[in-house]
Every structure is written in structure tokens, then in C-alpha cells.
Amino acid sequence: MLKQLKPILNSGEYVYVSVPNFDSILRRDTLFEFQEEEGITLILEKNKADALQLPYEFVCSWICLEVHSSLESVGLTAAFSTALAESKISCNVVAGYYHDHLFVAKKHTEKALEVLRNLSKF
């Protein structure tokens, strides 16, 4: 699977926010949502969070791994997260039905892409 790893950088800047409800947020404006005991975690474009005056701390880039992986596959997340960790790059992963989506600090975008591309060479 690593040989087929194809990291694609989505344009823009993204942030994580926590909200108590969706009263002021349109679902079409969010990329991801997860209900936690403390609130609803959302990932959305930074400009949308700014327009809604939502506080955030982490500005990141969104990298989609175009390899078509199964939700039951073993080892893929460990392989890319280990490689990124060895380069001191924090990675937040969201598994979609078809692809894994990585959110890395904006300042580490190019290095993360380089690490991920190098993984496919092995």
C-alpha cells in the first residue's frame, strides 16, 4: 500500500474548533465533526472560522492520501505517522471511507509532503 501512497495537498488553511451546537454553523461549511463529551469538534476552513468568530489554536494544512485503503487495513497509519514523527511533525488523522486525511501544522506542510512522498519509494 505504501508504494501507492499519493499525498495530495488541498489548498487553504484549516482549523479545529469546539462548539456546543450547530446553531450558527452550516453543515456544508464543515469538513469533519465529532461529538465529544465537552462539545462538538469541527474541522473547517480558517476563513470560515474567522467569519464566525470561532476561536482556534492550531492552523494546519490538509493532505489527502489518495491510496484507496480499507478501514480494516493494518499498518498504514503506523507507517506514515512514524515517518512523520521521526521528522518531528505532528499529524492529526481523520479516516474517511475511501482515504486518510492528515492535518499537519501549516509550517510543516512541505516537509510532511516530502516525508510522505519518500515513503512511496520503498
Summary of the structure (lengths in Angstrom):
residues: 122
radius of gyration: 15.1
end to end distance: 10.5
largest distance: 47.7
contacts: 333
relative contact order: 0.24
helix: 30%
strand: 37%
